[in-house]
Amino acid sequence: MTLRKDINKLLQSGIDAGRFPGCQYAVVYADKPKLFDALGYRQTHPVNIPVDGTEIYDIASLTKVIATTTMIMKLIERHQLSLDTPVVEILEMFHHREITIRHLLTHTSGLPADIPRANTLRNKDDVLNHIFHVDLINPVGTRIVYSDIGFILLGLVIQKITKKPLFVLAKEMIFEPLGMSDTGYQPKKDRCAPTEHRDDDVYTGFLQGLVHDEKAFALQGTAGHAGLFSTARDIAKFIRMFLVGDETVLKKETQDLLFPARAHDTNKNNYPLVRAYGWDKPTPGGTAGDLVDPNETIVHTGFTGCNMWIDRAHGVGFVMLSNAVHPKRENNGIISYRKQIGTLILSAEEGQTT
């Protein structure tokens, strides 16, 4: 079977089992055309609507790497910021003086992962009041705790330095130069695949064209940790930039800074945690499978059901977008398919399938 057929067969089995409504994916190569396909349903509630390949998805925490990390590295490249700049030098209201940009990028700041009861946050002031006064849960630089709070702060740093909203700067700095015309914050509702049905004091109804993450919702849909909407075709353009060393957005030497491991730790189950700047690194049994090159690969996931990885050693990358939290997050069953797809792609690259 061809690679496309193998991937589609695997994904269709998950769709048929009700593990997720549908998806788009792209396999991206440095030296040949990408593979693209879309399967399943754009939504299943209140009625089934099949995908047509043009859907725009809420890409959740892929925002952290596609937008926020890229913009931070661009500001470093321009000497407007450094990895060792203390956050308080930019955001005077923040009170942890020892935390630097490097700590935020590697999730080693000591900040908590999230804001408790985030679904009660109503506006920007609610979010900022918490993140500017939150206590540390670990000494700075000692542990890896994946933190949305850290990336909200990075988004605020970018806006303070550039004096531009994130949605404006990301468009100017990344999306327009790469021709990512369907990527941005606060998209048109009619092209978006709905995510979860939210039912609380802040909002009731399906989130369609509105960001799923509660903190980003309170921040009016634009934040450093979440809020981007995109398509697999658009993100394929971003991935290819790294595979071919295209310097349209970031210089090659800046791209190179994103691939080495910068922090190591283990979780409570003794599973390895490895972080690059902004990005995650592949670990055994992880979302990219076990055949990617550990040194030349960066990976990331998004809570709504998205994942991506870039393997420069093999000259291949992958992105899959899904609304796997539709109609409710408890329905999300897409995670187990990620590493299987990674294995299929790299097996094909190594000539183990045709």
C-alpha positions as CSV (number, residue, x, y, z in Angstrom):
1,M,0.0,0.0,0.0
2,T,1.1,3.6,-0.5
3,L,1.9,5.8,2.5
4,R,-1.3,7.8,2.0
5,K,-3.4,4.7,2.0
6,D,-1.7,3.4,5.1
7,I,-2.3,6.6,7.0
8,N,-5.9,7.0,5.8
9,K,-6.7,3.4,6.7
10,L,-5.4,4.0,10.2
11,L,-7.2,7.3,10.7
12,Q,-10.4,6.0,9.2
13,S,-10.4,3.2,11.7
14,G,-10.3,5.9,14.5
15,I,-13.1,7.9,12.9
16,D,-15.3,4.8,12.4
17,A,-14.7,4.0,16.1
18,G,-15.9,7.4,17.2
19,R,-12.5,8.3,18.6
20,F,-12.4,11.7,16.8
21,P,-14.7,13.3,14.2
22,G,-12.2,13.9,11.4
23,C,-8.9,15.5,10.6
24,Q,-6.6,17.1,8.0
25,Y,-2.9,16.1,7.7
26,A,0.1,16.9,5.6
27,V,3.4,14.9,5.2
28,V,6.0,17.5,4.2
29,Y,9.3,16.8,2.5
30,A,12.4,18.8,1.8
31,D,12.8,17.5,-1.7
32,K,9.4,16.3,-3.0
33,P,5.7,17.4,-3.0
34,K,3.8,17.0,0.3
35,L,1.0,14.5,0.9
36,F,-2.2,16.0,2.0
37,D,-5.6,14.6,2.8
38,A,-8.7,15.2,4.9
39,L,-11.0,12.5,6.4
40,G,-14.2,12.2,8.4
41,Y,-16.4,14.9,9.6
42,R,-16.0,18.6,10.2
43,Q,-18.6,18.2,13.0
44,T,-20.8,15.4,14.4
45,H,-23.1,17.6,16.6
46,P,-25.8,18.7,16.2
47,V,-25.6,17.1,12.7
48,N,-22.9,15.3,10.7
49,I,-21.1,17.5,8.2
50,P,-18.3,15.8,6.2
51,V,-14.9,17.5,5.8
52,D,-14.0,19.0,2.4
53,G,-10.3,19.8,3.1
54,T,-10.8,23.6,3.5
55,E,-11.7,23.6,7.2
56,I,-9.9,25.9,9.6
57,Y,-9.0,24.3,12.9
58,D,-8.3,25.6,16.4
59,I,-4.7,24.6,16.7
60,A,-4.5,25.2,20.5
61,S,-0.9,25.0,21.8
62,L,0.7,24.7,18.4
63,T,0.3,28.5,18.8
64,K,3.2,28.3,21.2
65,V,5.7,27.2,18.6
66,I,4.3,28.4,15.3
67,A,3.7,32.0,16.5
68,T,5.1,32.8,19.9
69,T,8.4,30.9,19.8
70,T,9.1,32.1,16.3
71,M,8.4,35.7,17.2
72,I,10.5,35.6,20.3
73,M,13.4,34.1,18.3
74,K,13.0,36.8,15.7
75,L,13.2,39.5,18.4
76,I,16.4,37.8,19.7
77,E,17.7,37.8,16.1
78,R,17.1,41.5,15.9
79,H,18.8,42.1,19.3
80,Q,15.6,43.5,20.8
81,L,15.7,40.7,23.4
82,S,18.0,38.0,24.7
83,L,17.5,34.5,26.2
84,D,18.8,35.8,29.5
85,T,16.6,38.9,29.7
86,P,14.7,38.9,33.0
87,V,11.0,39.0,32.4
88,V,10.6,41.9,34.9
89,E,12.8,44.1,32.6
90,I,9.9,44.0,30.1
91,L,6.9,43.4,32.3
92,E,7.3,45.5,35.5
93,M,4.2,44.1,37.1
94,F,5.7,40.6,37.2
95,H,7.4,40.0,40.5
96,H,9.7,36.9,40.0
97,R,12.9,38.7,39.2
98,E,15.0,35.6,38.5
99,I,12.9,34.3,35.7
100,T,14.3,34.9,32.2
101,I,13.1,34.4,28.7
102,R,15.1,31.2,28.5
103,H,13.2,29.8,31.5
104,L,9.8,30.5,29.9
105,L,10.8,29.0,26.6
106,T,12.0,25.7,28.3
107,H,9.2,25.5,30.8
108,T,11.7,25.6,33.7
109,S,10.5,28.9,35.2
110,G,9.0,27.3,38.3
111,L,5.6,28.7,37.4
112,P,2.5,26.5,37.6
113,A,1.1,24.8,34.5
114,D,-2.3,26.6,34.5
115,I,-4.8,28.9,36.2
116,P,-7.2,27.0,38.5
117,R,-10.8,27.2,37.4
118,A,-9.9,28.9,34.1
119,N,-13.5,28.6,32.9
120,T,-14.4,31.3,35.4
121,L,-12.1,33.9,33.8
122,R,-14.1,36.6,32.2
123,N,-11.6,39.1,30.8
124,K,-8.0,40.1,30.4
125,D,-7.8,41.7,33.8
126,D,-8.8,38.4,35.4
127,V,-6.0,36.6,33.6
128,L,-3.3,39.3,34.2
129,N,-4.2,39.6,37.9
130,H,-3.4,35.9,38.3
131,I,-0.3,35.6,36.2
132,F,1.4,38.7,37.7
133,H,0.9,37.5,41.2
134,V,1.1,33.7,41.0
135,D,3.5,31.9,43.4
136,L,6.2,29.5,42.1
137,I,5.7,25.8,42.6
138,N,9.4,24.9,42.1
139,P,12.7,26.8,42.4
140,V,13.5,28.6,39.1
141,G,15.5,26.4,36.7
142,T,15.1,23.1,38.5
143,R,12.1,21.3,37.0
144,I,10.2,21.1,33.7
145,V,6.5,22.0,34.2
146,Y,4.8,22.7,30.9
147,S,3.2,26.1,31.6
148,D,0.6,28.0,29.7
149,I,1.2,30.8,32.2
150,G,4.8,31.1,30.9
151,F,3.7,31.4,27.3
152,I,1.0,34.0,28.2
153,L,3.9,36.0,29.6
154,L,5.9,35.6,26.4
155,G,3.0,36.9,24.4
156,L,2.9,39.9,26.6
157,V,6.6,40.4,26.3
158,I,6.3,40.4,22.5
159,Q,3.5,43.0,22.5
160,K,5.4,45.2,25.0
161,I,8.6,45.3,22.9
162,T,6.9,45.7,19.5
163,K,4.0,47.8,20.6
164,K,1.8,45.7,18.3
165,P,-0.9,43.1,19.0
166,L,0.1,39.5,18.6
167,F,-2.4,39.0,15.7
168,V,-0.9,41.9,13.8
169,L,2.8,41.0,14.4
170,A,2.3,37.3,13.7
171,K,0.7,38.1,10.3
172,E,3.4,40.6,9.4
173,M,6.4,38.5,10.6
174,I,5.3,34.9,9.8
175,F,2.1,34.3,8.0
176,E,2.3,36.8,5.1
177,P,6.0,36.1,4.3
178,L,5.3,32.3,4.2
179,G,2.0,32.7,2.3
180,M,0.0,31.2,5.2
181,S,-3.2,32.9,4.1
182,D,-5.6,30.8,6.3
183,T,-3.7,31.2,9.5
184,G,-4.5,33.7,12.2
185,Y,-6.4,34.6,15.3
186,Q,-10.1,35.2,15.5
187,P,-11.1,33.6,12.1
188,K,-14.4,33.7,10.2
189,K,-16.8,31.3,11.9
190,D,-18.2,29.6,8.8
191,R,-14.9,28.0,7.8
192,C,-14.1,26.7,11.3
193,A,-14.5,23.2,12.6
194,P,-16.3,23.5,16.0
195,T,-14.6,22.2,19.1
196,E,-16.2,21.6,22.4
197,H,-19.7,22.5,23.7
198,R,-19.0,24.9,26.5
199,D,-21.6,25.4,29.2
200,D,-20.6,27.7,32.1
201,D,-21.3,31.2,33.4
202,V,-18.9,32.7,30.8
203,Y,-20.2,31.1,27.6
204,T,-22.7,28.5,26.5
205,G,-22.7,26.8,23.1
206,F,-20.3,25.1,20.6
207,L,-17.1,27.0,20.2
208,Q,-16.8,27.6,16.5
209,G,-14.4,30.3,15.4
210,L,-13.9,31.0,19.1
211,V,-10.8,29.7,20.9
212,H,-11.3,26.6,23.0
213,D,-8.8,27.5,25.7
214,E,-10.5,29.4,28.5
215,K,-7.6,31.7,29.2
216,A,-7.2,32.7,25.6
217,F,-11.0,33.1,25.4
218,A,-10.8,35.6,28.3
219,L,-7.9,37.3,26.5
220,Q,-10.3,37.9,23.6
221,G,-8.9,35.0,21.5
222,T,-5.3,36.3,21.1
223,A,-2.6,35.0,23.5
224,G,0.9,33.6,23.6
225,H,-0.1,30.1,24.5
226,A,-3.2,29.5,22.3
227,G,-5.6,31.2,20.0
228,L,-4.3,30.4,16.5
229,F,-6.5,28.8,13.8
230,S,-5.0,27.2,10.7
231,T,-5.0,24.5,8.1
232,A,-2.7,21.6,7.4
233,R,-1.7,23.1,4.1
234,D,-0.6,26.4,5.7
235,I,1.3,24.7,8.5
236,A,3.1,22.6,5.8
237,K,4.6,25.8,4.6
238,F,5.9,26.6,8.0
239,I,7.4,23.1,8.4
240,R,9.1,23.2,5.0
241,M,10.9,26.4,6.0
242,F,12.9,24.3,8.5
243,L,13.4,21.4,6.3
244,V,15.0,23.4,3.5
245,G,16.5,26.2,5.7
246,D,14.4,28.9,4.1
247,E,15.4,32.2,5.7
248,T,12.2,34.1,4.8
249,V,11.3,34.4,8.5
250,L,14.2,33.2,10.6
251,K,17.9,33.0,9.7
252,K,19.2,29.5,9.4
253,E,21.5,30.0,12.4
254,T,18.4,31.0,14.4
255,Q,16.5,27.9,13.2
256,D,19.4,25.8,14.4
257,L,19.0,27.1,17.9
258,L,15.6,25.5,18.2
259,F,16.7,21.9,17.7
260,P,19.1,21.0,20.6
261,A,17.8,19.8,23.9
262,R,18.0,22.6,26.5
263,A,16.4,21.0,29.6
264,H,16.0,17.5,30.9
265,D,13.7,16.1,33.7
266,T,11.4,13.2,34.5
267,N,7.7,13.2,35.4
268,K,6.1,11.5,38.4
269,N,6.2,8.2,36.5
270,N,9.9,8.6,35.8
271,Y,9.2,9.3,32.1
272,P,11.8,11.5,30.4
273,L,10.9,15.1,29.7
274,V,13.2,16.9,27.2
275,R,12.6,20.5,26.1
276,A,14.1,22.7,23.4
277,Y,13.4,26.4,23.1
278,G,9.7,26.5,22.8
279,W,9.4,23.0,21.3
280,D,9.3,19.5,22.8
281,K,11.9,16.9,21.9
282,P,11.0,13.3,20.9
283,T,11.1,10.7,23.7
284,P,10.5,6.9,23.5
285,G,6.9,6.1,22.6
286,G,6.2,9.8,21.9
287,T,3.9,11.5,19.4
288,A,6.4,11.3,16.5
289,G,7.1,7.6,16.9
290,D,10.5,6.1,17.6
291,L,12.2,6.3,14.2
292,V,12.7,10.1,14.1
293,D,16.2,11.5,14.7
294,P,16.3,12.5,18.4
295,N,18.8,15.3,17.8
296,E,17.3,16.8,14.6
297,T,13.6,16.6,15.5
298,I,11.3,19.0,17.3
299,V,7.7,18.1,18.2
300,H,4.6,19.7,19.7
301,T,0.9,18.9,20.4
302,G,-2.3,20.9,20.9
303,F,-5.1,20.0,23.3
304,T,-7.9,20.2,20.6
305,G,-6.3,17.1,18.9
306,C,-3.4,18.6,16.8
307,N,0.2,17.5,16.6
308,M,3.3,18.3,14.5
309,W,6.9,17.3,14.2
310,I,9.9,18.3,12.0
311,D,12.8,15.8,11.4
312,R,15.6,17.6,9.6
313,A,17.8,14.5,9.5
314,H,15.2,12.6,7.4
315,G,14.0,15.7,5.6
316,V,10.4,15.1,6.6
317,G,7.8,16.7,8.8
318,F,4.2,16.1,9.7
319,V,1.1,18.0,10.9
320,M,-2.3,16.7,11.8
321,L,-5.2,19.0,12.8
322,S,-8.4,17.7,14.4
323,N,-11.2,18.8,16.6
324,A,-11.0,15.7,18.7
325,V,-12.5,17.5,21.7
326,H,-15.8,17.8,19.7
327,P,-18.4,17.5,21.1
328,K,-16.8,17.1,24.5
329,R,-13.1,16.8,25.6
330,E,-13.8,13.4,27.1
331,N,-14.4,12.0,23.6
332,N,-10.8,12.7,22.5
333,G,-9.3,9.5,21.4
334,I,-6.8,10.7,18.8
335,I,-3.6,10.5,20.9
336,S,-2.8,6.8,20.3
337,Y,-2.8,7.3,16.5
338,R,0.0,9.9,16.5
339,K,3.0,7.7,17.1
340,Q,1.6,5.0,14.7
341,I,1.5,7.6,11.9
342,G,5.1,8.8,12.7
343,T,6.3,5.2,12.4
344,L,4.5,4.7,9.1
345,I,6.1,7.9,7.6
346,L,9.6,7.1,8.7
347,S,9.3,3.4,7.8
348,A,8.4,4.6,4.3
349,E,11.4,6.9,4.3
350,E,13.7,4.0,5.2
351,G,12.3,1.9,2.4
352,Q,10.5,-0.5,4.7
353,T,7.2,0.1,2.8
354,T,6.5,1.2,-0.7
